[in-house]
Amino acid sequence: MDETIGTEIDGYAVVAGHWPLVGPFSPVRTGYASQALTSLVSYLGCAVHAEDGLADGEDVDRLLAAAREALAALPAVMESAQERRRAWPQ
């Protein structure tokens, strides 16, 4: 991956800067995190179709590994959110 093209972005630093894994937590931060997730998935959907979105097989492998890791974690997030929802009155 050529890191010299465009702006260098460290995804871990972006998350840590806005949504530190140790908190603080708030409904607003949680909402923004879910919106960011949706936006990033949309971006990836466009990027994988763009001619310059992936340079080689290693880029594809990195994307697939990261996507698999994220998808593996989502069911637990969804279940936790559903449990919280069931705990509150309608």
Backbone as CSV, one residue per row, in Angstrom:
resi,resn,N_x,N_y,N_z,CA_x,CA_y,CA_z,C_x,C_y,C_z
1,MET,0.850,-1.168,0.000,0.000,0.000,0.000,0.899,1.234,0.000
2,ASP,0.664,2.133,-0.922,1.478,3.329,-1.019,0.917,4.403,-0.086
3,GLU,1.583,4.601,1.025,1.117,5.548,2.034,1.468,6.990,1.692
4,THR,2.172,7.224,0.590,2.564,8.587,0.252,1.512,9.298,-0.584
5,ILE,0.535,8.569,-1.075,-0.498,9.175,-1.905,-1.579,9.762,-1.008
6,GLY,-1.919,11.010,-1.214,-2.987,11.639,-0.448,-2.600,11.857,1.001
7,THR,-3.583,11.909,1.832,-3.386,12.140,3.256,-3.171,10.818,3.958
8,GLU,-2.161,10.768,4.799,-1.953,9.562,5.587,-2.945,9.550,6.731
9,ILE,-3.685,8.488,6.846,-4.705,8.372,7.883,-4.445,7.088,8.650
10,ASP,-4.341,7.208,9.956,-4.196,6.054,10.829,-5.561,5.792,11.448
11,GLY,-6.230,4.743,10.972,-7.572,4.445,11.448,-7.646,4.252,12.948
12,TYR,-6.619,3.635,13.522,-6.610,3.429,14.970,-6.546,4.770,15.706
13,ALA,-5.757,5.706,15.176,-5.640,7.026,15.806,-6.951,7.807,15.676
14,VAL,-7.628,7.663,14.548,-8.916,8.341,14.370,-9.909,7.844,15.414
15,VAL,-9.987,6.529,15.568,-10.914,5.960,16.549,-10.521,6.389,17.958
16,ALA,-9.252,6.277,18.293,-8.802,6.644,19.640,-9.043,8.117,19.930
17,GLY,-8.948,8.958,18.920,-9.153,10.389,19.111,-10.603,10.774,19.353
18,HIS,-11.518,9.993,18.794,-12.942,10.317,18.912,-13.699,9.366,19.829
19,TRP,-13.273,8.105,19.826,-13.991,7.072,20.576,-12.995,6.174,21.305
20,PRO,-12.322,6.694,22.337,-11.370,5.860,23.068,-12.066,4.611,23.611
21,LEU,-11.428,3.480,23.469,-12.043,2.216,23.866,-12.291,2.114,25.360
22,VAL,-11.647,2.971,26.151,-11.848,2.968,27.602,-12.784,4.096,28.045
23,GLY,-13.413,4.771,27.097,-14.320,5.863,27.425,-13.609,7.201,27.372
24,PRO,-14.302,8.251,27.655,-15.656,8.296,28.187,-16.683,7.907,27.120
25,PHE,-17.800,7.351,27.595,-18.880,6.947,26.715,-20.068,7.878,26.918
26,SER,-20.834,8.059,25.870,-22.057,8.850,25.960,-22.966,8.427,24.809
27,PRO,-24.251,8.706,24.927,-25.148,8.389,23.821,-24.744,9.095,22.518
28,VAL,-24.252,10.322,22.638,-23.847,11.060,21.438,-22.648,10.388,20.774
29,ARG,-21.629,10.046,21.572,-20.448,9.377,21.000,-20.823,8.036,20.380
30,THR,-21.713,7.302,21.048,-22.145,6.011,20.524,-22.870,6.197,19.196
31,GLY,-23.728,7.188,19.130,-24.439,7.471,17.875,-23.496,7.860,16.754
32,TYR,-22.538,8.717,17.063,-21.566,9.113,16.038,-20.717,7.936,15.582
33,ALA,-20.378,7.049,16.497,-19.593,5.861,16.127,-20.385,4.990,15.158
34,SER,-21.683,4.825,15.412,-22.487,4.005,14.501,-22.617,4.679,13.132
35,GLN,-22.728,6.010,13.117,-22.775,6.727,11.843,-21.446,6.596,11.093
36,ALA,-20.333,6.658,11.834,-19.019,6.512,11.204,-18.865,5.117,10.601
37,LEU,-19.359,4.109,11.308,-19.301,2.739,10.787,-20.039,2.645,9.451
38,THR,-21.228,3.197,9.407,-22.009,3.178,8.174,-21.277,3.907,7.047
39,SER,-20.706,5.050,7.357,-19.978,5.822,6.344,-18.743,5.085,5.855
40,LEU,-18.029,4.440,6.769,-16.834,3.699,6.359,-17.191,2.506,5.475
41,VAL,-18.267,1.824,5.789,-18.698,0.703,4.944,-19.077,1.221,3.556
42,SER,-19.765,2.354,3.500,-20.108,2.950,2.202,-18.856,3.314,1.414
43,TYR,-17.873,3.907,2.112,-16.614,4.261,1.461,-15.939,3.015,0.898
44,LEU,-15.859,1.955,1.703,-15.225,0.721,1.235,-15.948,0.151,0.024
45,GLY,-17.268,0.236,0.037,-18.037,-0.242,-1.107,-17.664,0.483,-2.388
46,CYS,-17.437,1.778,-2.290,-17.004,2.559,-3.462,-15.549,2.273,-3.803
47,ALA,-14.699,2.202,-2.777,-13.253,2.055,-3.001,-12.890,0.739,-3.672
48,VAL,-13.571,-0.343,-3.320,-13.200,-1.634,-3.916,-13.561,-1.693,-5.394
49,HIS,-14.484,-0.839,-5.820,-14.839,-0.792,-7.245,-13.984,0.193,-8.031
50,ALA,-13.336,1.115,-7.330,-12.516,2.123,-8.005,-11.213,1.488,-8.493
51,GLU,-10.795,1.877,-9.657,-9.571,1.329,-10.236,-8.367,1.537,-9.327
52,ASP,-8.320,2.677,-8.646,-7.184,2.973,-7.779,-7.470,2.667,-6.305
53,GLY,-8.566,1.967,-6.010,-8.924,1.662,-4.633,-8.087,0.567,-4.002
54,LEU,-7.607,-0.349,-4.801,-6.758,-1.447,-4.338,-5.636,-1.630,-5.353
55,ALA,-4.410,-1.681,-4.865,-3.266,-1.737,-5.779,-2.870,-3.154,-6.159
56,ASP,-3.077,-4.108,-5.245,-2.609,-5.463,-5.516,-3.308,-6.459,-4.596
57,GLY,-2.937,-7.713,-4.731,-3.533,-8.770,-3.937,-3.321,-8.597,-2.447
58,GLU,-2.189,-8.030,-2.055,-1.938,-7.791,-0.629,-2.928,-6.789,-0.061
59,ASP,-3.272,-5.758,-0.837,-4.282,-4.796,-0.393,-5.627,-5.493,-0.194
60,VAL,-5.972,-6.357,-1.141,-7.233,-7.096,-1.039,-7.219,-7.987,0.202
61,ASP,-6.103,-8.679,0.419,-5.995,-9.559,1.586,-6.145,-8.780,2.888
62,ARG,-5.526,-7.597,2.974,-5.641,-6.769,4.181,-7.081,-6.316,4.394
63,LEU,-7.729,-5.888,3.308,-9.116,-5.461,3.405,-9.998,-6.618,3.862
64,LEU,-9.836,-7.782,3.256,-10.661,-8.929,3.621,-10.441,-9.355,5.067
65,ALA,-9.200,-9.344,5.518,-8.912,-9.726,6.905,-9.553,-8.744,7.884
66,ALA,-9.430,-7.466,7.604,-10.010,-6.450,8.489,-11.535,-6.529,8.475
67,ALA,-12.117,-6.739,7.292,-13.575,-6.840,7.194,-14.081,-8.076,7.936
68,ARG,-13.373,-9.191,7.815,-13.775,-10.400,8.547,-13.721,-10.169,10.055
69,GLU,-12.670,-9.486,10.513,-12.532,-9.208,11.943,-13.692,-8.321,12.432
70,ALA,-14.006,-7.293,11.649,-15.106,-6.400,12.026,-16.436,-7.148,12.021
71,LEU,-16.669,-7.943,10.997,-17.930,-8.685,10.916,-18.064,-9.705,12.037
72,ALA,-16.970,-10.290,12.449,-17.011,-11.262,13.540,-17.405,-10.605,14.859
73,ALA,-17.070,-9.335,15.042,-17.378,-8.630,16.283,-18.791,-8.045,16.294
74,LEU,-19.385,-7.814,15.138,-20.688,-7.149,15.081,-21.833,-7.916,15.745
75,PRO,-21.918,-9.233,15.635,-23.028,-9.920,16.314,-23.052,-9.666,17.822
76,ALA,-21.902,-9.627,18.472,-21.866,-9.359,19.909,-22.326,-7.936,20.202
77,VAL,-21.960,-6.993,19.365,-22.403,-5.608,19.541,-23.923,-5.531,19.387
78,MET,-24.440,-6.179,18.361,-25.884,-6.167,18.127,-26.643,-6.819,19.281
79,GLU,-26.157,-7.942,19.770,-26.820,-8.630,20.878,-26.804,-7.778,22.140
80,SER,-25.685,-7.156,22.433,-25.604,-6.283,23.608,-26.581,-5.120,23.494
81,ALA,-26.670,-4.526,22.324,-27.602,-3.416,22.115,-29.043,-3.901,22.257
82,GLN,-29.337,-5.077,21.729,-30.696,-5.612,21.849,-31.042,-5.917,23.301
83,GLU,-30.088,-6.428,24.064,-30.321,-6.674,25.488,-30.619,-5.361,26.220
84,ARG,-29.844,-4.332,25.895,-30.088,-3.023,26.516,-31.476,-2.515,26.149
85,ARG,-31.868,-2.701,24.888,-33.185,-2.225,24.436,-34.299,-2.948,25.166
86,ARG,-34.165,-4.261,25.346,-35.190,-5.041,26.039,-35.315,-4.634,27.512
87,ALA,-34.233,-4.124,28.077,-34.243,-3.730,29.487,-35.009,-2.422,29.724
88,TRP,-35.200,-1.610,28.689,-35.907,-0.345,28.835,-37.362,-0.518,28.440
89,PRO,-38.233,0.202,29.133,-39.672,0.103,28.781,-39.912,0.626,27.375
90,GLN,-40.939,0.100,26.786,-41.310,0.525,25.431,-41.755,1.930,25.495
